[in-house]
Amino acid sequence: MKSMTGFGFGEYQDESQQLALELKCYNNRYLDIGVNIPSSLGLLEPRIRSLLSNHIRRGKVELSLKYRQLQENVAF
């Protein structure tokens, strides 16, 4: 991202899952990352923060991830 102010949104869906990601960035003197993800994906938060901090030097960054499983994996 070249500018400190920006917005991005992406969606993915297949037959078993739906994923929506929203990223907002605002001008700020320091890097301030906020991550809002489902508790079931909480283990990914450190990796998400690391990826963002590797690509963004400063600004207020808000990432929101929504995940929904559409069908259960049932094995017989």
C-alpha positions in Angstrom: 0.0 0.0 0.0 1.5 3.3 -1.1 -0.8 5.7 0.8 -1.5 5.7 4.5 -5.2 6.0 3.9 -7.0 3.2 2.2 -9.7 0.6 2.2 -9.8 -3.0 0.8 -12.5 -5.7 0.8 -12.4 -9.2 -0.5 -14.6 -12.3 -0.4 -14.2 -15.9 -1.0 -16.8 -18.7 -1.0 -16.9 -22.3 -2.0 -19.4 -25.1 -1.2 -18.1 -25.5 2.3 -17.0 -22.1 3.6 -17.4 -18.3 3.2 -14.7 -15.7 4.1 -14.8 -11.9 4.0 -11.8 -9.7 4.7 -11.9 -5.9 5.2 -8.8 -3.8 5.7 -8.9 -0.1 6.6 -5.8 2.2 7.0 -5.7 5.7 8.4 -2.9 8.2 8.7 -1.1 7.9 12.1 2.4 8.7 13.2 3.0 5.2 14.5 1.9 1.7 13.5 -1.2 0.7 15.3 -2.7 -2.6 14.2 -6.2 -3.8 15.3 -7.3 -7.3 14.4 -10.9 -8.5 14.6 -11.2 -12.2 13.9 -13.4 -15.1 15.1 -12.2 -16.7 18.3 -11.9 -20.0 16.4 -9.2 -18.4 14.3 -7.4 -16.8 17.2 -4.2 -18.7 16.6 -3.8 -16.8 13.3 -3.6 -13.4 15.0 0.1 -13.2 15.6 0.8 -14.3 12.0 -1.6 -11.7 10.7 0.0 -9.0 12.7 3.4 -10.0 11.5 2.3 -10.0 7.9 0.8 -6.5 8.2 3.8 -5.1 10.1 6.1 -6.4 7.4 4.2 -4.5 4.6 3.0 -1.4 6.4 5.4 1.0 8.2 3.0 3.4 9.9 -0.7 4.2 10.3 -3.7 2.9 12.1 -4.7 -0.4 10.5 -8.0 -2.2 11.1 -8.4 -5.7 9.8 -11.7 -7.5 10.1 -12.1 -11.2 9.1 -15.5 -13.0 9.0 -15.6 -16.7 8.5 -18.5 -19.0 8.2 -18.5 -22.7 7.6 -21.4 -23.5 5.3 -21.5 -27.3 5.8 -20.0 -29.7 8.2 -17.4 -32.2 7.2 -19.1 -35.5 8.0 -17.3 -38.8 7.5 -19.2 -42.1 7.5 
